[in-house]
Amino acid sequence: MNARVAPTPVTPDPKTLVKSARTVIATEAAAIRALEPRIDDAFVAACRLILACQGRVVVTGMGKSGHIGRKVAATLASTGTPAFFVHPGEASHGDLGMILPQDVVLALSTSGETDEVLFILPSIKRQGIPLVAITGNPRSSLARQADVHLDASTSTEACPLGLAPTASTTAALVMGDALAIALLEARGFTAEDFARSHPAGSLGRRLLLHIADIMHTGAGIPAVPPEASLTQALVEMTRKHLGMTAVVDAERHLLGVFTDGDLRRALDDEAVDLRNVRVADLMTRQPKTIGPDKLAVEAAQLMEKHQISALLVVDEANHVVGALNIHDLLRARVV
């Protein structure tokens, strides 16, 4: 039995590599530019079909078009248009049950002649489900059977062999993105709406997490009366681990705050009798505060602006209802 001979390593020419990559980018950029004049009445009709949809957009496609379809479905779903992907091969073996009469089907195929996609069209048509197709061939079977066809044809692939889907899949992806964003704007979809579908992402944390969600409350709030001694204030600060303590009256109205910075200034002031001074004489009056209904990111911005590391949380009557510091924001991954 002959042993397989390992291929001789090829030392690539840097200029050839750069030229090849630039050719790919130029080819795909040209394919995208060619889409602009095709955003026409058919595109508007596709948007109207989807906006009127009472169900979901069911995206389907085979092979590389399927990979693009999955991404388009994910983009639609995250920008206010409920959508999911169904593999056309699996659809013909039971997954067609996932497609309901109130849905819209969005089918992707570069050739428009993909057998697996064409095979499920009669079932879709029998249910009266609207069909939007994105293909690279306006005269294809899929394009002719679609209620609305979006032309994503390209003159050439970026692959020098003309075989690997490159410019064609890029064009389909961009057409899908154009559809998703046009629908987003038509729905008045906001950044807050986007955050609700991305609660674990950084944007979700910035737009959904409120002060009330992360602040220390109840016994976790450092607080002392104005007549408290310096020692009592330090003990309270040490126990609560926030680097400060609120100074409050009997009804927990905020009178001021005593911080590590106030302590250092007192230690540096020879006129201060550290044994007998009251915390009310050392506190910062009218400190920066924030409301519990504010976003956590607003606390981060306030801390950064005023170069402070902790905030007291007060209600509309200036009662102290919470406290937090920069470490709470870090743990919540707001900063």
C-alpha positions as CSV (number, residue, x, y, z in Angstrom):
1,M,0.0,0.0,0.0
2,N,1.4,3.3,-1.0
3,A,1.8,5.9,1.7
4,R,0.3,9.3,1.0
5,V,2.9,11.9,0.2
6,A,2.5,15.1,2.1
7,P,2.0,18.1,-0.2
8,T,5.1,20.3,-0.6
9,P,4.6,23.5,1.5
10,V,4.0,26.6,-0.6
11,T,5.6,29.9,0.4
12,P,2.9,32.5,-0.4
13,D,3.9,35.7,-2.2
14,P,2.7,38.6,0.0
15,K,1.8,40.7,-3.0
16,T,-0.3,38.0,-4.5
17,L,-2.2,37.5,-1.2
18,V,-2.9,41.2,-0.8
19,K,-4.0,41.5,-4.5
20,S,-6.4,38.5,-4.0
21,A,-7.9,39.9,-0.9
22,R,-8.4,43.3,-2.4
23,T,-10.1,41.8,-5.5
24,V,-12.5,39.9,-3.3
25,I,-13.4,43.1,-1.4
26,A,-13.8,45.1,-4.6
27,T,-16.0,42.4,-6.2
28,E,-18.3,42.1,-3.2
29,A,-18.5,45.8,-2.7
30,A,-19.6,46.1,-6.4
31,A,-22.3,43.5,-5.7
32,I,-23.6,45.5,-2.8
33,R,-23.7,48.7,-4.8
34,A,-25.7,47.0,-7.5
35,L,-28.5,46.3,-5.0
36,E,-29.3,50.0,-4.5
37,P,-31.4,50.6,-7.6
38,R,-33.3,47.3,-6.9
39,I,-34.8,48.7,-3.7
40,D,-38.1,49.4,-5.4
41,D,-41.8,48.7,-5.3
42,A,-41.1,45.0,-4.7
43,F,-39.0,45.8,-1.6
44,V,-41.9,48.0,-0.3
45,A,-44.4,45.2,-1.0
46,A,-42.2,42.7,0.9
47,C,-42.1,45.1,3.9
48,R,-45.8,45.6,3.8
49,L,-46.4,41.8,3.7
50,I,-44.2,41.3,6.8
51,L,-45.6,44.3,8.7
52,A,-49.1,42.9,8.2
53,C,-48.1,39.5,9.3
54,Q,-49.9,38.3,12.4
55,G,-47.5,35.4,13.0
56,R,-43.7,35.2,12.4
57,V,-41.4,35.4,9.5
58,V,-40.2,31.8,8.7
59,V,-36.8,32.0,7.0
60,T,-35.6,29.0,4.9
61,G,-32.6,28.3,2.7
62,M,-30.2,25.4,1.8
63,G,-26.4,25.3,2.1
64,K,-24.7,28.7,2.2
65,S,-28.0,30.4,1.6
66,G,-29.2,28.6,4.7
67,H,-26.4,30.0,6.7
68,I,-27.3,33.5,5.5
69,G,-30.9,32.8,6.2
70,R,-30.1,31.9,9.8
71,K,-28.4,35.2,10.3
72,V,-31.2,37.1,8.6
73,A,-33.7,35.4,10.9
74,A,-31.6,36.3,13.9
75,T,-31.4,40.0,12.8
76,L,-35.1,40.2,12.2
77,A,-35.9,38.7,15.6
78,S,-33.6,41.0,17.4
79,T,-35.0,44.1,15.7
80,G,-38.7,43.7,16.4
81,T,-39.8,41.3,13.7
82,P,-40.5,37.8,15.2
83,A,-38.6,35.3,13.1
84,F,-37.0,31.9,13.1
85,F,-35.2,29.6,10.7
86,V,-36.5,26.3,9.3
87,H,-34.2,24.0,7.4
88,P,-36.0,23.1,4.1
89,G,-34.8,19.5,4.2
90,E,-36.2,19.1,7.8
91,A,-39.4,20.9,6.8
92,S,-40.3,18.1,4.3
93,H,-39.9,15.6,7.1
94,G,-42.2,17.1,9.7
95,D,-41.0,20.6,10.4
96,L,-43.6,22.1,8.0
97,G,-45.8,21.9,11.0
98,M,-43.9,24.8,12.4
99,I,-45.2,27.1,9.7
100,L,-48.7,28.4,10.3
101,P,-51.2,30.2,8.0
102,Q,-50.6,33.5,9.8
103,D,-46.8,33.4,9.0
104,V,-44.8,34.8,6.2
105,V,-42.1,32.6,4.5
106,L,-38.8,34.3,3.4
107,A,-36.9,31.9,1.2
108,L,-33.3,32.4,0.1
109,S,-31.7,30.7,-2.9
110,T,-28.9,32.0,-5.1
111,S,-30.1,29.9,-8.1
112,G,-33.7,29.9,-7.2
113,E,-33.8,26.3,-8.2
114,T,-32.9,24.6,-4.9
115,D,-34.8,21.3,-4.8
116,E,-35.3,21.2,-1.1
117,V,-36.8,24.7,-1.1
118,L,-39.0,24.1,-4.2
119,F,-40.3,20.8,-2.7
120,I,-42.0,22.6,0.2
121,L,-43.6,25.4,-1.8
122,P,-46.8,23.5,-2.7
123,S,-47.5,22.9,1.0
124,I,-46.8,26.6,1.8
125,K,-49.1,27.7,-1.1
126,R,-51.9,25.4,-0.1
127,Q,-52.0,27.1,3.3
128,G,-52.1,30.5,1.6
129,I,-48.9,31.6,3.3
130,P,-47.3,34.7,1.7
131,L,-43.9,33.9,0.2
132,V,-41.1,36.4,-0.2
133,A,-38.0,35.2,-2.1
134,I,-34.5,36.5,-2.3
135,T,-32.7,35.0,-5.2
136,G,-29.9,35.6,-7.7
137,N,-32.1,34.7,-10.6
138,P,-35.3,36.7,-11.3
139,R,-36.5,34.1,-13.8
140,S,-36.0,31.1,-11.5
141,S,-38.8,28.8,-10.3
142,L,-38.6,30.2,-6.8
143,A,-38.8,33.8,-8.0
144,R,-41.8,33.0,-10.2
145,Q,-43.7,31.3,-7.5
146,A,-43.1,34.0,-4.9
147,D,-45.6,36.6,-4.0
148,V,-42.7,39.1,-3.9
149,H,-39.3,38.6,-5.3
150,L,-36.2,40.6,-4.2
151,D,-33.4,40.5,-6.8
152,A,-30.0,39.8,-5.2
153,S,-28.3,38.7,-8.4
154,T,-24.6,39.3,-8.9
155,S,-22.6,39.4,-12.2
156,T,-19.7,37.4,-10.8
157,E,-18.5,35.6,-7.7
158,A,-15.4,36.7,-5.8
159,C,-14.2,33.2,-6.0
160,P,-11.8,33.0,-9.0
161,L,-13.2,29.6,-9.9
162,G,-16.7,31.1,-9.9
163,L,-17.9,28.2,-7.7
164,A,-17.8,29.2,-4.0
165,P,-20.8,31.4,-3.1
166,T,-19.1,34.7,-2.0
167,A,-20.5,37.8,-3.7
168,S,-23.9,36.1,-4.0
169,T,-24.2,35.3,-0.3
170,T,-23.0,38.8,0.6
171,A,-25.7,40.3,-1.6
172,A,-28.4,38.1,0.0
173,L,-27.2,39.0,3.4
174,V,-27.3,42.8,2.7
175,M,-30.7,42.5,1.2
176,G,-31.9,40.7,4.3
177,D,-30.3,43.4,6.5
178,A,-31.9,46.1,4.4
179,L,-35.3,44.4,5.0
180,A,-34.7,44.1,8.7
181,I,-33.7,47.7,9.2
182,A,-36.5,49.1,7.1
183,L,-38.9,47.1,9.2
184,L,-37.2,48.3,12.4
185,E,-37.7,51.9,11.4
186,A,-41.3,51.3,10.2
187,R,-42.2,49.8,13.6
188,G,-40.6,52.7,15.5
189,F,-38.3,50.1,17.2
190,T,-36.1,51.8,19.8
191,A,-32.8,51.1,21.6
192,E,-34.8,50.2,24.7
193,D,-36.8,47.6,22.6
194,F,-33.5,46.2,21.3
195,A,-32.1,45.9,24.8
196,R,-35.2,43.9,25.9
197,S,-34.3,41.2,23.4
198,H,-30.6,41.4,24.5
199,P,-30.9,41.4,28.3
200,A,-27.5,39.6,28.8
201,G,-25.6,41.9,26.5
202,S,-23.8,45.1,27.4
203,L,-26.5,47.2,25.8
204,G,-29.2,45.4,27.7
205,R,-27.4,46.0,31.0
206,R,-27.0,49.7,30.1
207,L,-30.6,50.2,29.1
208,L,-32.5,47.9,31.4
209,L,-30.7,47.8,34.7
210,H,-32.0,50.3,37.2
211,I,-30.5,51.6,40.4
212,A,-33.1,49.7,42.4
213,D,-31.9,46.5,40.9
214,I,-28.4,46.8,42.3
215,M,-28.5,49.2,45.3
216,H,-28.0,48.1,48.9
217,T,-31.2,48.5,50.9
218,G,-32.5,48.2,54.5
219,A,-29.8,47.2,56.9
220,G,-27.2,47.3,54.1
221,I,-27.4,51.1,53.9
222,P,-24.7,52.8,56.0
223,A,-26.4,55.5,58.1
224,V,-25.7,57.4,61.3
225,P,-27.5,60.3,63.1
226,P,-25.9,63.8,63.0
227,E,-24.8,63.6,66.6
228,A,-22.8,60.4,66.0
229,S,-19.1,60.6,66.9
230,L,-16.3,60.1,64.4
231,T,-15.7,56.6,65.8
232,Q,-19.3,55.6,65.3
233,A,-19.3,56.8,61.7
234,L,-16.1,54.9,61.0
235,V,-17.5,51.7,62.5
236,E,-20.7,52.1,60.4
237,M,-18.6,52.6,57.2
238,T,-16.4,49.6,58.0
239,R,-19.4,47.3,58.6
240,K,-21.2,48.3,55.4
241,H,-18.1,48.3,53.1
242,L,-19.2,51.2,50.9
243,G,-16.6,53.8,51.8
244,M,-19.1,56.3,53.1
245,T,-22.1,56.7,55.4
246,A,-25.3,58.7,55.1
247,V,-26.0,61.2,57.9
248,V,-29.8,61.1,58.5
249,D,-32.4,62.5,60.9
250,A,-34.9,60.4,62.8
251,E,-37.1,60.1,59.7
252,R,-34.2,59.1,57.5
253,H,-34.1,62.4,55.6
254,L,-30.7,62.9,54.1
255,L,-28.6,65.6,55.9
256,G,-25.2,64.8,54.4
257,V,-22.7,62.2,53.6
258,F,-19.4,61.3,55.4
259,T,-16.8,59.7,53.1
260,D,-13.2,58.4,53.2
261,G,-12.3,61.8,51.7
262,D,-14.0,63.7,54.5
263,L,-12.0,61.5,57.0
264,R,-8.7,62.3,55.3
265,R,-9.4,66.0,55.4
266,A,-10.3,65.8,59.1
267,L,-7.1,64.0,59.9
268,D,-5.2,66.7,58.1
269,D,-6.9,69.6,59.9
270,E,-5.2,70.3,63.3
271,A,-8.2,72.4,64.4
272,V,-10.4,69.3,64.5
273,D,-10.8,67.5,67.8
274,L,-11.1,64.0,66.5
275,R,-12.2,62.6,69.9
276,N,-15.1,64.9,70.4
277,V,-16.2,66.1,67.0
278,R,-19.6,65.2,65.7
279,V,-20.0,63.6,62.2
280,A,-22.4,66.5,61.3
281,D,-19.4,68.9,61.6
282,L,-17.3,66.9,59.1
283,M,-19.9,65.6,56.6
284,T,-20.4,66.9,53.1
285,R,-23.7,68.7,52.9
286,Q,-25.9,68.4,49.8
287,P,-24.1,65.4,48.4
288,K,-24.7,64.0,44.9
289,T,-27.6,61.5,45.0
290,I,-29.6,59.5,42.5
291,G,-33.2,58.1,42.4
292,P,-33.9,54.4,42.5
293,D,-35.8,54.5,39.1
294,K,-32.8,55.9,37.3
295,L,-30.6,53.6,35.1
296,A,-27.5,52.1,36.6
297,V,-25.5,53.6,33.7
298,E,-26.6,57.1,34.9
299,A,-25.0,56.4,38.3
300,A,-21.7,55.5,36.5
301,Q,-21.9,58.7,34.5
302,L,-22.5,60.7,37.7
303,M,-19.6,59.1,39.5
304,E,-17.3,59.7,36.6
305,K,-18.3,63.3,36.2
306,H,-17.9,64.2,39.8
307,Q,-14.9,61.9,40.6
308,I,-16.7,60.0,43.3
309,S,-17.0,56.3,44.0
310,A,-20.3,56.0,45.9
311,L,-23.8,57.4,45.8
312,L,-26.7,57.5,48.1
313,V,-30.1,56.7,46.6
314,V,-33.0,59.0,47.7
315,D,-36.8,59.1,47.0
316,E,-38.8,62.2,46.1
317,A,-39.0,63.2,49.8
318,N,-35.2,63.0,50.2
319,H,-35.5,59.8,52.3
320,V,-32.4,57.6,52.0
321,V,-33.7,54.3,50.4
322,G,-30.4,52.8,49.1
323,A,-26.7,53.1,48.5
324,L,-24.2,51.8,46.0
325,N,-20.6,52.2,45.0
326,I,-18.5,51.6,41.9
327,H,-17.9,48.0,42.8
328,D,-21.7,47.4,42.6
329,L,-21.6,48.8,39.0
330,L,-18.6,46.6,38.2
331,R,-20.3,43.5,39.5
332,A,-23.3,44.3,37.4
333,R,-21.0,44.9,34.4
334,V,-22.4,48.3,33.8
335,V,-18.9,49.7,33.6
